[in-house]
Amino acid sequence: MQYKLHVMNMSETTSKVNLFGLIGFIGTIILIVGVFLNWVTLDYNVIITKGSESVTGWTLLNDADYKEVFDYVYAPLVALVCGVISLITTLLPIVYKNEKVTRILGIVTLILAVVAIVIGFMFYGSVGDSVEILGMSASVGVDIGFWLCMVGAIITAIGGIVDILKNKA
């Protein structure tokens, strides 16, 4: 009985997995994580009390007080939904190689990323320098969670473009 030793060539492993598709997948992870980080920081100074409060994107969605203060408070929800759907649309082309399906999923990923970016920047534009919450004036600054969502959405869009263009060549 003879055994043959098969040495796997590195090109065999890379041909089975769409490495460029990982770009969009990483972007979706960043997009989803950003929703649960701080989106805005409120610095307030009321007669005796001075303080600062950071608010996550998830809190913006669930607290009625913030819904009255900020326009486009649903931006974190849009980012989360676009991120979860994009997670699927970027994961499938990595493992499943079909040019037409990959191109369609790339288009869907690109559209979802653009929606998240547009709604995110509409939220950013609606956040003024100061707001009034529960009778106190507060200055507002956009925080790291918002920016991570925007960076994640841009990386996701690049991943969608890669899926679209790589199959046209």
ROBADO-549979 format. One record per residue (C-alpha): residue in three letters; chain; x, y, z. Coordinates in steps of 0.2 Angstrom, whole numbers, padded with zeros to 4 digits, always signed. Layout:
<rec resn="ALA" chain="A" x="X" y="Y" z="Z"/>
...
% end
This chain:
<rec resn="MET" chain="A" x="+0000" y="+0000" z="+0000"/>
<rec resn="GLN" chain="A" x="+0007" y="+0017" z="-0005"/>
<rec resn="TYR" chain="A" x="+0002" y="+0034" z="+0002"/>
<rec resn="LYS" chain="A" x="+0004" y="+0049" z="-0008"/>
<rec resn="LEU" chain="A" x="+0008" y="+0065" z="+0001"/>
<rec resn="HIS" chain="A" x="-0001" y="+0080" z="-0006"/>
<rec resn="VAL" chain="A" x="+0006" y="+0097" z="-0003"/>
<rec resn="MET" chain="A" x="-0007" y="+0111" z="-0004"/>
<rec resn="ASN" chain="A" x="-0002" y="+0126" z="-0014"/>
<rec resn="MET" chain="A" x="-0006" y="+0143" z="-0007"/>
<rec resn="SER" chain="A" x="-0015" y="+0148" z="-0022"/>
<rec resn="GLU" chain="A" x="-0028" y="+0134" z="-0019"/>
<rec resn="THR" chain="A" x="-0033" y="+0141" z="-0002"/>
<rec resn="THR" chain="A" x="-0035" y="+0159" z="-0009"/>
<rec resn="SER" chain="A" x="-0045" y="+0153" z="-0024"/>
<rec resn="LYS" chain="A" x="-0058" y="+0146" z="-0012"/>
<rec resn="VAL" chain="A" x="-0061" y="+0162" z="-0002"/>
<rec resn="ASN" chain="A" x="-0065" y="+0179" z="-0008"/>
<rec resn="LEU" chain="A" x="-0052" y="+0189" z="+0002"/>
<rec resn="PHE" chain="A" x="-0057" y="+0206" z="-0005"/>
<rec resn="GLY" chain="A" x="-0075" y="+0202" z="+0001"/>
<rec resn="LEU" chain="A" x="-0068" y="+0203" z="+0018"/>
<rec resn="ILE" chain="A" x="-0067" y="+0222" z="+0016"/>
<rec resn="GLY" chain="A" x="-0086" y="+0224" z="+0016"/>
<rec resn="PHE" chain="A" x="-0088" y="+0211" z="+0030"/>
<rec resn="ILE" chain="A" x="-0076" y="+0220" z="+0042"/>
<rec resn="GLY" chain="A" x="-0085" y="+0237" z="+0038"/>
<rec resn="THR" chain="A" x="-0101" y="+0229" z="+0043"/>
<rec resn="ILE" chain="A" x="-0094" y="+0223" z="+0059"/>
<rec resn="ILE" chain="A" x="-0088" y="+0241" z="+0063"/>
<rec resn="LEU" chain="A" x="-0105" y="+0248" z="+0058"/>
<rec resn="ILE" chain="A" x="-0114" y="+0237" z="+0070"/>
<rec resn="VAL" chain="A" x="-0102" y="+0240" z="+0084"/>
<rec resn="GLY" chain="A" x="-0103" y="+0258" z="+0082"/>
<rec resn="VAL" chain="A" x="-0122" y="+0258" z="+0086"/>
<rec resn="PHE" chain="A" x="-0119" y="+0253" z="+0103"/>
<rec resn="LEU" chain="A" x="-0105" y="+0265" z="+0107"/>
<rec resn="ASN" chain="A" x="-0107" y="+0284" z="+0112"/>
<rec resn="TRP" chain="A" x="-0115" y="+0294" z="+0098"/>
<rec resn="VAL" chain="A" x="-0117" y="+0311" z="+0107"/>
<rec resn="THR" chain="A" x="-0110" y="+0319" z="+0122"/>
<rec resn="LEU" chain="A" x="-0120" y="+0332" z="+0132"/>
<rec resn="ASP" chain="A" x="-0111" y="+0345" z="+0142"/>
<rec resn="TYR" chain="A" x="-0122" y="+0354" z="+0154"/>
<rec resn="ASN" chain="A" x="-0121" y="+0368" z="+0167"/>
<rec resn="VAL" chain="A" x="-0136" y="+0371" z="+0177"/>
<rec resn="ILE" chain="A" x="-0135" y="+0383" z="+0192"/>
<rec resn="ILE" chain="A" x="-0125" y="+0372" z="+0204"/>
<rec resn="THR" chain="A" x="-0122" y="+0356" z="+0194"/>
<rec resn="LYS" chain="A" x="-0110" y="+0354" z="+0180"/>
<rec resn="GLY" chain="A" x="-0108" y="+0338" z="+0171"/>
<rec resn="SER" chain="A" x="-0107" y="+0328" z="+0155"/>
<rec resn="GLU" chain="A" x="-0117" y="+0313" z="+0149"/>
<rec resn="SER" chain="A" x="-0113" y="+0302" z="+0134"/>
<rec resn="VAL" chain="A" x="-0127" y="+0294" z="+0125"/>
<rec resn="THR" chain="A" x="-0125" y="+0278" z="+0114"/>
<rec resn="GLY" chain="A" x="-0135" y="+0276" z="+0098"/>
<rec resn="TRP" chain="A" x="-0145" y="+0262" z="+0106"/>
<rec resn="THR" chain="A" x="-0150" y="+0274" z="+0120"/>
<rec resn="LEU" chain="A" x="-0155" y="+0287" z="+0107"/>
<rec resn="LEU" chain="A" x="-0167" y="+0275" z="+0100"/>
<rec resn="ASN" chain="A" x="-0175" y="+0269" z="+0117"/>
<rec resn="ASP" chain="A" x="-0176" y="+0285" z="+0127"/>
<rec resn="ALA" chain="A" x="-0191" y="+0296" z="+0123"/>
<rec resn="ASP" chain="A" x="-0182" y="+0312" z="+0130"/>
<rec resn="TYR" chain="A" x="-0170" y="+0311" z="+0116"/>
<rec resn="LYS" chain="A" x="-0183" y="+0308" z="+0102"/>
<rec resn="GLU" chain="A" x="-0190" y="+0325" z="+0106"/>
<rec resn="VAL" chain="A" x="-0173" y="+0334" z="+0106"/>
<rec resn="PHE" chain="A" x="-0164" y="+0327" z="+0091"/>
<rec resn="ASP" chain="A" x="-0170" y="+0325" z="+0073"/>
<rec resn="TYR" chain="A" x="-0166" y="+0309" z="+0064"/>
<rec resn="VAL" chain="A" x="-0165" y="+0300" z="+0080"/>
<rec resn="TYR" chain="A" x="-0169" y="+0284" z="+0071"/>
<rec resn="ALA" chain="A" x="-0151" y="+0285" z="+0062"/>
<rec resn="PRO" chain="A" x="-0144" y="+0272" z="+0074"/>
<rec resn="LEU" chain="A" x="-0158" y="+0260" z="+0070"/>
<rec resn="VAL" chain="A" x="-0155" y="+0262" z="+0051"/>
<rec resn="ALA" chain="A" x="-0137" y="+0259" z="+0054"/>
<rec resn="LEU" chain="A" x="-0140" y="+0244" z="+0064"/>
<rec resn="VAL" chain="A" x="-0152" y="+0237" z="+0051"/>
<rec resn="CYS" chain="A" x="-0141" y="+0241" z="+0036"/>
<rec resn="GLY" chain="A" x="-0126" y="+0233" z="+0045"/>
<rec resn="VAL" chain="A" x="-0135" y="+0217" z="+0049"/>
<rec resn="ILE" chain="A" x="-0142" y="+0215" z="+0032"/>
<rec resn="SER" chain="A" x="-0125" y="+0220" z="+0024"/>
<rec resn="LEU" chain="A" x="-0117" y="+0207" z="+0036"/>
<rec resn="ILE" chain="A" x="-0127" y="+0194" z="+0026"/>
<rec resn="THR" chain="A" x="-0124" y="+0201" z="+0009"/>
<rec resn="THR" chain="A" x="-0105" y="+0203" z="+0012"/>
<rec resn="LEU" chain="A" x="-0103" y="+0185" z="+0020"/>
<rec resn="LEU" chain="A" x="-0112" y="+0176" z="+0006"/>
<rec resn="PRO" chain="A" x="-0100" y="+0181" z="-0008"/>
<rec resn="ILE" chain="A" x="-0085" y="+0176" z="+0002"/>
<rec resn="VAL" chain="A" x="-0090" y="+0158" z="+0003"/>
<rec resn="TYR" chain="A" x="-0102" y="+0156" z="-0012"/>
<rec resn="LYS" chain="A" x="-0094" y="+0160" z="-0029"/>
<rec resn="ASN" chain="A" x="-0107" y="+0164" z="-0042"/>
<rec resn="GLU" chain="A" x="-0103" y="+0180" z="-0052"/>
<rec resn="LYS" chain="A" x="-0121" y="+0185" z="-0055"/>
<rec resn="VAL" chain="A" x="-0126" y="+0183" z="-0036"/>
<rec resn="THR" chain="A" x="-0110" y="+0191" z="-0030"/>
<rec resn="ARG" chain="A" x="-0114" y="+0206" z="-0041"/>
<rec resn="ILE" chain="A" x="-0132" y="+0208" z="-0035"/>
<rec resn="LEU" chain="A" x="-0127" y="+0206" z="-0017"/>
<rec resn="GLY" chain="A" x="-0113" y="+0219" z="-0020"/>
<rec resn="ILE" chain="A" x="-0126" y="+0231" z="-0027"/>
<rec resn="VAL" chain="A" x="-0137" y="+0228" z="-0012"/>
<rec resn="THR" chain="A" x="-0123" y="+0231" z="+0000"/>
<rec resn="LEU" chain="A" x="-0118" y="+0247" z="-0009"/>
<rec resn="ILE" chain="A" x="-0136" y="+0253" z="-0007"/>
<rec resn="LEU" chain="A" x="-0137" y="+0249" z="+0011"/>
<rec resn="ALA" chain="A" x="-0121" y="+0257" z="+0015"/>
<rec resn="VAL" chain="A" x="-0126" y="+0273" z="+0006"/>
<rec resn="VAL" chain="A" x="-0142" y="+0274" z="+0015"/>
<rec resn="ALA" chain="A" x="-0133" y="+0272" z="+0032"/>
<rec resn="ILE" chain="A" x="-0121" y="+0286" z="+0027"/>
<rec resn="VAL" chain="A" x="-0135" y="+0298" z="+0021"/>
<rec resn="ILE" chain="A" x="-0146" y="+0295" z="+0036"/>
<rec resn="GLY" chain="A" x="-0131" y="+0297" z="+0047"/>
<rec resn="PHE" chain="A" x="-0125" y="+0313" z="+0040"/>
<rec resn="MET" chain="A" x="-0143" y="+0320" z="+0041"/>
<rec resn="PHE" chain="A" x="-0142" y="+0316" z="+0060"/>
<rec resn="TYR" chain="A" x="-0125" y="+0324" z="+0061"/>
<rec resn="GLY" chain="A" x="-0132" y="+0340" z="+0052"/>
<rec resn="SER" chain="A" x="-0147" y="+0340" z="+0064"/>
<rec resn="VAL" chain="A" x="-0136" y="+0340" z="+0080"/>
<rec resn="GLY" chain="A" x="-0134" y="+0358" z="+0084"/>
<rec resn="ASP" chain="A" x="-0121" y="+0366" z="+0096"/>
<rec resn="SER" chain="A" x="-0133" y="+0367" z="+0110"/>
<rec resn="VAL" chain="A" x="-0150" y="+0359" z="+0115"/>
<rec resn="GLU" chain="A" x="-0162" y="+0360" z="+0129"/>
<rec resn="ILE" chain="A" x="-0166" y="+0344" z="+0138"/>
<rec resn="LEU" chain="A" x="-0178" y="+0343" z="+0153"/>
<rec resn="GLY" chain="A" x="-0176" y="+0362" z="+0155"/>
<rec resn="MET" chain="A" x="-0157" y="+0362" z="+0155"/>
<rec resn="SER" chain="A" x="-0146" y="+0369" z="+0141"/>
<rec resn="ALA" chain="A" x="-0133" y="+0357" z="+0135"/>
<rec resn="SER" chain="A" x="-0119" y="+0359" z="+0122"/>
<rec resn="VAL" chain="A" x="-0118" y="+0344" z="+0111"/>
<rec resn="GLY" chain="A" x="-0104" y="+0335" z="+0102"/>
<rec resn="VAL" chain="A" x="-0105" y="+0320" z="+0090"/>
<rec resn="ASP" chain="A" x="-0095" y="+0306" z="+0098"/>
<rec resn="ILE" chain="A" x="-0085" y="+0290" z="+0092"/>
<rec resn="GLY" chain="A" x="-0099" y="+0278" z="+0090"/>
<rec resn="PHE" chain="A" x="-0106" y="+0290" z="+0076"/>
<rec resn="TRP" chain="A" x="-0090" y="+0291" z="+0067"/>
<rec resn="LEU" chain="A" x="-0087" y="+0272" z="+0068"/>
<rec resn="CYS" chain="A" x="-0103" y="+0269" z="+0060"/>
<rec resn="MET" chain="A" x="-0099" y="+0281" z="+0046"/>
<rec resn="VAL" chain="A" x="-0082" y="+0274" z="+0044"/>
<rec resn="GLY" chain="A" x="-0089" y="+0256" z="+0044"/>
<rec resn="ALA" chain="A" x="-0103" y="+0261" z="+0031"/>
<rec resn="ILE" chain="A" x="-0089" y="+0268" z="+0020"/>
<rec resn="ILE" chain="A" x="-0079" y="+0252" z="+0021"/>
<rec resn="THR" chain="A" x="-0095" y="+0242" z="+0018"/>
<rec resn="ALA" chain="A" x="-0098" y="+0253" z="+0002"/>
<rec resn="ILE" chain="A" x="-0080" y="+0249" z="-0004"/>
<rec resn="GLY" chain="A" x="-0083" y="+0231" z="-0001"/>
<rec resn="GLY" chain="A" x="-0099" y="+0232" z="-0011"/>
<rec resn="ILE" chain="A" x="-0090" y="+0241" z="-0025"/>
<rec resn="VAL" chain="A" x="-0076" y="+0228" z="-0025"/>
<rec resn="ASP" chain="A" x="-0089" y="+0214" z="-0027"/>
<rec resn="ILE" chain="A" x="-0097" y="+0223" z="-0041"/>
<rec resn="LEU" chain="A" x="-0082" y="+0228" z="-0051"/>
<rec resn="LYS" chain="A" x="-0071" y="+0212" z="-0048"/>
<rec resn="ASN" chain="A" x="-0084" y="+0202" z="-0057"/>
<rec resn="LYS" chain="A" x="-0085" y="+0213" z="-0072"/>
<rec resn="ALA" chain="A" x="-0067" y="+0211" z="-0077"/>
% end
